[in-house]
């Protein structure tokens, strides 16, 4: 699979797990909004995975891929926190989102393949 596809799949799976884990927090407003949290976290994981996958195709460096995934996950998580009109759960949203990005950054570099340019066929 290509790096962006690996990023999409892994980002969606980890985003789903991240959103579902919010149910374990002791905040009643979080439990009431769990469906929206799971959907939003999955979408955030998709975006993080896609962006990290494209980054990994351009730069052939594992440390850069991990740092880029971490930064992308952190920025997207901060946007989610900033958009929330209620209480601001910075730690509860930004740390898992950043870790998700770092894991996706590693996985896209390690398991994704870079597309090879097609060779012209001679007749």
SVG drawing of the C-alpha trace seen along z (x, -y; Angstrom):
<svg xmlns="http://www.w3.org/2000/svg" viewBox="-26 -29 42 33">
<polyline fill="none" stroke="black" stroke-width="0.4" points="0.0,0.0 1.1,-3.5 2.2,-5.8 -1.0,-8.0 -3.2,-4.9 -1.3,-3.4 -1.7,-6.8 -5.4,-7.0 -6.1,-3.5 -4.0,-3.7 -5.1,-7.2 -8.8,-6.2 -8.3,-3.2 -6.2,-5.0 -8.6,-8.0 -11.5,-5.7 -9.8,-4.2 -8.7,-7.7 -12.3,-8.9 -13.8,-5.9 -11.3,-6.1 -12.8,-9.5 -15.7,-7.6 -13.3,-6.6 -12.9,-10.2 -14.9,-11.1 -16.5,-14.2 -20.3,-13.9 -20.3,-16.3 -17.9,-14.0 -20.0,-11.0 -23.1,-12.8 -21.2,-13.8 -19.3,-10.5 -20.8,-9.9 -19.6,-13.3 -16.3,-12.8 -15.7,-9.4 -16.7,-10.8 -14.6,-13.9 -11.6,-12.0 -11.8,-9.5 -11.9,-12.4 -9.0,-14.1 -7.1,-10.7 -7.9,-10.5 -6.6,-14.0 -3.4,-13.4 -2.8,-10.1 -3.3,-11.6 -1.1,-14.6 1.6,-12.5 1.5,-9.9 2.0,-12.6 4.8,-14.1 6.5,-10.7 6.4,-10.4 8.2,-13.7 10.9,-13.3 12.7,-10.0 13.6,-10.4 12.2,-8.4 12.9,-11.1 11.3,-13.8 8.3,-11.6 7.8,-11.0 8.3,-14.7 5.9,-15.7 3.3,-13.3 3.6,-14.6 3.4,-18.2 0.4,-17.6 -1.4,-15.7 -0.7,-18.4 -1.9,-21.2 -5.1,-19.4 -5.8,-18.6 -5.2,-22.2 -7.7,-23.3 -10.3,-20.8 -9.7,-22.2 -10.0,-25.8 -13.3,-25.1 -14.8,-23.5 -17.2,-26.1 -17.3,-24.4 -14.5,-23.4 -11.0,-23.2 -9.5,-19.7 -6.0,-20.5 -4.2,-17.5 -6.9,-15.0 -7.1,-15.9 -3.6,-17.1 -1.5,-14.4 -3.3,-11.4 -3.6,-13.4 0.1,-14.1 1.0,-10.4 -1.4,-9.3 0.5,-11.5 3.9,-10.2 2.7,-6.6 1.3,-7.2 4.5,-9.0 6.5,-6.0 4.1,-3.5 3.8,-5.3 7.6,-5.5 8.1,-1.9 5.2,-0.1 4.1,-2.3 5.7,-2.1 6.8,-4.9 5.2,-4.9 7.7,-4.1 7.7,-6.1 6.3,-4.0 8.8,-3.0 8.0,-3.6 7.5,-0.3 9.3,0.1 7.6,2.0"/>
</svg>
